[in-house]
Amino acid sequence: MKVLLIAPPIMDVVDRRLRVVGVDALRECPPLGIYSLGAVLERKGHDVVIADLILHGTRSLESFDHDLATADLVGIGSTSMAWPTAVDVIRQVRDRRPDVPIVCGGIHPTLFDRYVLATFPVQFVVRGEGEVALGRLCDALEGRLDMTEVPNLSWTNPARGLVRNHIHPKLSPGELETIPLPDFGRLAPASYKCLGMESSRGCAFDCSFCSTPYRKTWRALSPERTVDHLEQLLAQLDRTSSGCVHIVDDEFSMNPARATAIARLIRQRGLTPRLLFDSRAQDLLHPEFVAGIAPYTAGLLVGAECGYDEGLREVGKGTTCETLEGAARVLSEHGIAARADFSFILGLPWETRREVEKTIRFATHLFADYGVHIMMQWYRQIPGSRIWEDARRAQLVHESMYDNFGFFRDLYLFRTSCRLDPTEIYEIADMTDQLRWLSGLPGQQRPAIVHHFPTPIASNFPRETLDVEDSGLSNLRAIAKPSRGMPFRLEGVRS
């Protein structure tokens, strides 16, 4: 059968126009889930067309009119952030093909399968992993299998109403190794910045702010199979603009011994990849891992989150500020600190201005003493996290809030989590602006400190309407002083 798989981009209104935003505007790497499912279906003999709307920078299906007209099944995969675009895509499909069955998958439909089936003109939702379910759904639609035998499937039956089939056991590491790699060679040159690959699935932890699926479960491919996949991708890097491979795992180095073995195999095979990956601070304290992976590291992200131990305990991070600093030190000792981003969250539900300033000072200390780059962004209520679920039970948020474009800018949604008032947020922004100015280094290719001001506050509380004191430098208590080769040191950074 012919299957049209659609990857909708994250979109929002910018300068009065609906545009692709966030990571999808950067075209970091192809949406691996959709491309992998396409490869799985092709292996089973189906005719698959990928409507990669992220690549095309659009929500329109116009370029795929012929494929939609001849499709036997339409699949749409979506995160919560891209869900408003997915809703628009569903309407386009229904306008052109009232008859074609639609199946939705991805984290957002998984979380809200009942709501999706009751609210939108779709027949099926695949909950969780789709590699087995989607193939069996095709079998059922072709009459070779009963619909009740399709695992992970939610669907509506005229006689029985909503039906939620059994959940298939999570794919084992051995099963994950058999998933075929997509053929990215069909992409035009420089289509994406990087190519993506999966070396493990899930995360062993359960941070309260995190909406990543498969928390408290981690399944990894063997080092040998991981490097086999990497070798196949390296042959297709002319499809990228950077020549990098993005390992899209939630935590690539969850098992440092395994990650070290991967680095060793890369060296033994004479490969020279440029890798992007996420790593836990705890794992970076294993010098053998950092020494082994350093020559191949184009960039790495450490989810630091908070700059004070009480906050780290509250989010369930399983780390401490001492560990975060130790990780920054190890990266500096191995000469790759400037390739590392330490990501911090501001405005978590329990935080006052005092806690936010602790995080900013600690983050600045890591940059000033060790040279790691800093990213600071305000917490957003994204479905799936324990914080969001608490707010849902308190009837503060609802899944319907994510159906329409603009929830990034929604003041109410922002205020369901952030307790700081607009004046405090502007004064904190002044502090980060001063830090960005002080951190400017001659010839650097990217900012050393990045702060994303919350759009709901900027839109609803313009600065000129508030009495805001520009007190950044006085709050920082900063003076210029050499430090470990850096152009300055900020004193008073430890609370």
C-alpha positions in Angstrom: 0.0 0.0 0.0 1.0 3.6 -0.4 1.7 5.5 2.8 2.2 9.3 3.0 4.2 10.2 6.2 4.1 13.8 7.2 6.5 15.7 9.5 4.9 19.1 10.5 7.3 21.9 11.7 7.1 24.0 14.8 5.4 27.3 13.7 4.3 30.5 15.3 3.3 34.0 14.4 6.4 36.3 14.0 6.0 39.9 12.7 2.4 39.1 11.9 3.3 36.1 9.7 3.1 32.4 10.5 6.7 31.2 10.3 8.7 28.1 11.1 10.4 28.8 14.5 12.8 27.2 17.0 15.0 24.3 16.1 13.0 23.6 13.0 13.9 27.0 11.6 17.5 26.0 11.9 16.9 22.6 10.1 19.3 20.9 12.6 18.7 17.4 11.3 16.0 15.4 9.6 13.1 14.3 11.8 14.5 10.8 12.5 11.3 9.2 13.7 9.4 9.8 10.5 12.3 8.8 8.3 13.0 5.6 10.3 9.3 4.6 10.2 9.5 5.1 6.4 12.4 2.8 6.2 10.6 0.2 8.3 7.6 0.3 6.0 9.7 0.2 2.8 11.4 -2.9 4.1 8.0 -4.5 4.4 7.3 -3.7 0.7 5.1 -0.6 1.1 5.4 2.5 -1.1 6.4 5.3 1.2 6.5 9.1 0.5 8.0 11.4 3.2 6.3 14.9 3.3 9.1 16.6 5.2 7.5 20.0 5.8 10.3 20.9 8.1 12.7 20.7 5.2 10.4 22.7 3.0 9.8 25.3 5.7 6.0 25.2 5.3 2.8 23.8 6.6 1.3 23.5 3.1 0.8 20.1 1.5 0.4 21.6 -2.0 3.7 20.0 -3.2 2.4 16.6 -2.3 -1.0 16.8 -3.9 -0.4 13.8 -6.2 0.9 11.7 -3.3 -2.0 12.6 -1.1 -4.5 11.8 -3.9 -3.0 8.3 -4.3 -2.3 7.5 -0.7 -3.9 4.6 1.1 -2.9 5.8 4.6 -1.6 9.1 5.9 0.6 9.2 9.0 1.4 12.4 10.9 4.0 12.5 13.7 4.1 15.4 16.1 5.5 16.7 19.3 3.5 19.1 21.5 5.3 22.1 20.1 4.4 21.2 16.5 0.9 20.1 17.3 -0.8 23.3 16.0 0.8 22.7 12.6 -0.3 19.0 12.8 -3.9 20.2 13.4 -3.6 22.4 10.3 -2.2 19.5 8.3 -5.1 17.2 9.4 -7.6 19.7 8.1 -5.7 20.0 4.8 -5.8 16.2 4.4 -9.5 16.0 5.2 -10.3 18.8 2.7 -8.5 16.9 -0.1 -9.2 13.3 0.9 -12.3 12.9 3.2 -11.9 9.1 2.7 -8.3 8.4 3.5 -7.5 7.0 7.0 -5.2 9.1 9.1 -3.0 7.8 11.9 -1.3 10.2 14.3 1.8 9.3 16.4 4.5 11.0 18.4 4.6 12.2 22.0 1.6 14.5 21.8 -0.9 12.1 20.3 0.5 9.4 22.6 -0.3 11.5 25.7 -3.7 12.6 24.5 -5.0 9.8 22.3 -8.6 10.0 23.7 -8.7 13.7 23.2 -7.2 13.5 19.7 -9.7 10.9 18.5 -12.7 12.7 20.0 -11.7 16.2 18.7 -10.1 15.7 15.3 -11.1 13.8 12.1 -8.5 11.0 12.5 -9.2 7.3 12.8 -6.1 6.0 14.6 -3.5 7.0 17.2 -0.3 5.0 17.8 0.7 5.3 21.4 4.5 5.1 22.0 6.9 3.2 19.7 5.6 2.9 16.2 8.0 0.5 14.5 5.9 -2.6 15.1 2.4 -0.9 15.3 2.5 1.0 12.0 3.5 -2.1 10.0 0.7 -4.1 11.6 -1.8 -1.3 11.0 -1.0 -1.5 7.3 -1.6 -5.3 7.5 -4.9 -4.7 9.2 -6.0 -2.1 6.6 -5.1 -4.6 3.8 -7.3 -7.3 5.5 -4.4 -9.6 6.7 -4.9 -8.8 10.4 -7.7 -7.9 12.7 -7.6 -4.3 14.0 -7.7 -5.5 17.6 -4.3 -7.2 17.0 -2.5 -4.0 16.2 -0.4 -3.2 19.3 -0.3 0.4 20.7 -3.3 1.4 18.6 -6.1 3.6 19.8 -9.1 3.7 17.4 -12.8 4.2 17.3 -15.2 1.3 16.6 -18.9 2.1 15.8 -20.1 -0.7 18.1 -17.5 -0.4 20.9 -16.6 3.3 20.9 -13.0 4.1 21.8 -10.8 1.0 21.7 -7.3 1.1 23.2 -5.3 -2.0 22.1 -2.6 -3.7 24.2 0.8 -2.0 24.4 3.6 -4.0 22.8 6.7 -4.5 25.0 9.3 -1.8 24.5 11.8 -2.7 21.8 14.8 -4.5 23.2 18.3 -3.4 22.4 18.6 -6.2 19.9 15.3 -5.2 18.2 16.5 -1.5 18.1 19.6 -2.7 16.3 17.5 -4.2 13.5 15.7 -0.9 12.6 16.9 0.1 9.2 18.7 3.4 8.7 16.9 5.8 6.5 18.4 6.6 3.1 19.3 10.2 3.5 21.1 10.1 0.2 17.8 10.9 -1.4 18.0 14.4 0.2 19.4 17.3 -1.8 22.9 18.4 -0.8 23.0 20.6 2.3 19.4 19.9 3.1 20.0 19.8 6.8 22.8 21.0 9.1 23.4 17.5 10.3 22.3 13.9 9.9 20.7 12.2 13.0 21.2 8.8 14.4 20.0 6.9 17.5 22.4 4.9 19.6 20.1 4.5 22.5 16.4 5.1 23.4 15.0 6.6 26.7 16.5 8.0 29.9 17.1 6.3 33.2 16.0 9.4 35.1 12.6 11.2 35.5 13.3 15.0 35.9 10.2 16.8 37.0 10.4 19.4 34.1 11.1 16.9 31.4 8.5 15.8 28.8 10.8 13.3 27.0 9.1 10.0 26.4 10.5 6.7 27.8 11.7 8.2 31.0 13.0 5.7 33.6 13.9 3.3 30.9 17.1 3.2 28.8 17.9 0.8 26.0 21.2 1.0 24.1 22.6 -0.4 20.9 25.9 -2.2 21.2 29.0 -0.2 20.6 29.7 -2.3 17.5 26.3 -1.7 16.0 26.4 2.0 16.9 29.6 2.5 15.0 28.3 0.4 12.1 25.4 2.9 11.8 27.8 5.8 12.1 29.9 4.5 9.3 26.8 4.3 7.0 25.9 7.9 7.8 29.4 9.2 7.1 28.9 8.2 3.5 25.9 10.5 3.2 27.3 13.6 4.9 27.3 15.6 1.6 23.6 16.0 2.4 24.5 18.3 5.3 25.9 21.8 5.5 28.1 21.2 8.5 29.4 17.6 8.0 28.2 16.6 11.5 26.3 13.7 12.9 23.9 14.4 15.6 23.4 11.5 18.1 19.8 12.3 19.1 19.8 10.1 22.2 18.4 11.7 25.3 21.7 10.9 27.0 24.4 9.4 24.8 26.8 8.8 27.7 24.3 7.2 30.2 26.8 4.3 30.4 30.2 5.9 30.2 32.0 2.5 29.7 29.8 1.9 26.6 30.4 5.5 25.3 34.1 5.0 25.8 34.0 1.7 23.9 32.2 3.6 21.0 35.0 6.2 20.9 37.6 3.4 20.9 35.9 1.6 18.0 35.7 4.9 16.0 39.5 5.3 16.5 40.2 1.6 15.6 38.3 1.9 12.4 40.1 5.1 11.4 36.9 7.1 11.2 36.9 10.9 11.7 33.3 11.9 12.5 32.3 15.3 13.9 29.6 14.4 16.6 27.0 16.4 18.4 25.4 14.7 21.5 23.9 15.2 25.0 25.8 14.1 28.1 25.1 14.0 31.8 27.6 15.9 34.0 28.2 12.8 36.1 29.4 10.9 33.0 31.9 13.6 32.1 33.7 12.9 35.4 35.0 9.8 33.7 38.2 11.2 32.1 38.7 8.1 29.9 35.3 8.8 28.2 36.1 12.5 27.7 39.6 11.8 26.4 38.3 9.2 24.0 35.4 11.2 22.6 37.1 14.6 22.6 38.8 14.3 19.1 35.3 13.6 17.5 33.3 16.2 19.5 31.9 19.1 17.5 29.5 20.0 20.2 27.9 18.7 23.3 25.0 19.7 25.6 24.9 19.3 29.3 21.5 19.8 31.0 22.6 21.6 34.1 19.2 23.1 34.8 19.8 24.8 38.2 22.7 26.6 39.9 21.8 25.5 43.4 21.6 22.1 45.0 18.1 22.5 46.4 16.8 23.1 42.9 18.7 20.1 41.5 17.1 18.0 44.1 13.7 19.4 43.4 13.9 18.6 39.6 15.3 15.1 40.4 18.4 15.7 38.4 20.6 13.3 40.4 23.5 15.7 40.5 25.0 18.6 42.4 26.6 21.9 41.7 29.9 20.3 42.6 29.4 17.7 40.0 28.5 20.3 37.3 31.6 22.2 38.1 33.7 19.0 38.0 32.3 18.3 34.5 33.2 21.8 33.3 36.7 21.4 34.7 37.2 18.0 32.9 36.0 19.5 29.6 38.4 22.4 30.1 41.3 20.1 30.9 40.7 18.2 27.6 40.4 21.4 25.5 36.8 21.1 24.5 35.0 23.4 27.0 34.3 25.9 24.3 32.4 23.2 22.4 30.1 22.5 25.3 26.8 24.2 26.1 25.5 24.1 29.7 21.8 24.6 29.6 20.0 26.2 32.6 16.2 26.8 33.2 15.0 30.0 34.8 11.6 30.5 36.5 10.7 27.0 37.7 7.5 26.9 39.7 9.1 27.1 43.1 11.7 29.8 42.2 11.8 33.3 43.5 14.2 35.9 42.2 16.7 34.7 44.7 16.9 31.2 43.2 17.0 32.5 39.6 20.0 34.8 40.5 21.7 31.9 42.2 21.5 30.0 38.9 22.7 32.9 36.8 25.7 33.5 39.1 26.7 29.8 39.1 26.3 29.6 35.3 28.5 32.7 34.9 31.1 31.1 37.2 31.3 28.0 35.0 31.9 30.2 31.9 34.4 32.5 33.6 36.5 29.8 35.2 36.3 27.0 32.6 35.1 28.5 29.3 32.0 26.4 28.7 29.1 28.2 26.9 25.9 29.0 28.8 22.3 28.8 27.6 19.6 30.3 29.9 15.9 29.9 29.0 12.7 30.4 30.9 10.6 27.3 31.8 7.7 26.6 29.5 4.8 24.3 30.3 5.1 21.4 27.8 2.8 18.4 28.2 4.2 15.2 29.6 6.3 16.4 32.5 5.5 15.8 36.1 5.2 19.6 36.6 2.7 19.8 33.8 0.7 16.8 35.1 0.5 18.5 38.5 -0.8 21.6 36.9 -3.3 19.5 34.9 -4.6 17.9 38.0 -5.0 21.4 39.6 -7.0 22.3 36.5 -4.6 25.1 35.6 -3.7 23.7 32.1 -5.4 21.5 29.6 -4.3 19.7 26.4 -6.7 21.9 24.3 -4.4 24.8 25.0 -1.9 23.4 22.5 -4.2 23.0 19.5 -3.7 26.6 18.2 -0.7 28.6 17.2 0.5 31.1 19.8 0.8 29.0 22.9 4.5 30.0 23.0 3.3 33.6 23.5 0.4 32.8 25.9 0.7 34.8 29.1 -1.7 32.7 31.1 0.2 29.5 30.2 3.5 31.1 31.1 2.1 32.3 34.5 0.9 28.9 35.4 4.5 28.0 36.2 6.6 31.2 36.6 6.0 33.1 39.9 8.2 36.1 39.2 6.5 39.4 38.3 7.4 41.2 35.0 9.6 43.9 36.7 11.8 41.1 38.2 12.0 39.4 34.9 13.2 42.5 33.2 15.8 43.2 35.9 17.1 39.6 35.6 17.3 40.2 31.8 19.4 43.3 32.5 21.8 41.1 34.5 22.1 38.6 31.7 22.6 41.4 29.1 25.6 42.7 31.2 27.0 39.2 31.4 26.7 38.7 27.6 28.5 42.0 27.1 31.3 41.0 29.6 31.6 37.6 28.0 32.3 38.9 24.5 35.5 37.3 23.2 37.3 38.5 20.0 36.8 36.2 17.1 34.3 33.9 18.8 31.9 32.2 16.4 28.9 32.1 18.7 27.8 33.9 21.9 29.3 32.6 25.1 26.2 33.3 27.1 22.7 33.1 25.6 19.5 34.2 27.3 16.0 33.9 25.7 13.7 36.6 27.1 10.1 35.2 27.6 7.9 36.3 24.7 4.7 36.4 26.8 6.2 39.1 29.0 7.7 41.1 26.2 4.3 41.0 24.3 2.0 41.8 27.2 4.3 44.0 29.4 6.4 46.3 27.2 9.3 47.6 29.2 8.4 51.2 28.7 5.2 50.6 30.6 7.0 49.4 33.7 9.2 51.0 36.2 12.3 48.9 35.8 15.7 49.8 37.2 18.7 48.7 35.1 20.7 47.2 37.9 22.6 44.5 36.2 26.1 45.4 37.1 25.3 46.3 40.7 23.5 43.0 41.1 26.5 41.1 39.7 29.1 42.8 41.9 31.5 42.2 39.0 35.0 43.4 38.4 37.5 42.7 35.6 40.3 40.3 36.6 42.2 37.6 34.7 41.1 34.0 35.4 42.5 30.8 33.8 43.2 32.6 30.5 39.7 34.1 30.4 39.5 37.9 29.9 37.8 38.5 33.3 36.6 36.9 36.5 33.2 37.6 38.1 33.6 37.8 41.9 30.7 37.1 44.1 29.3 34.4 41.8 28.9 31.9 44.6 25.8 32.5 46.7 
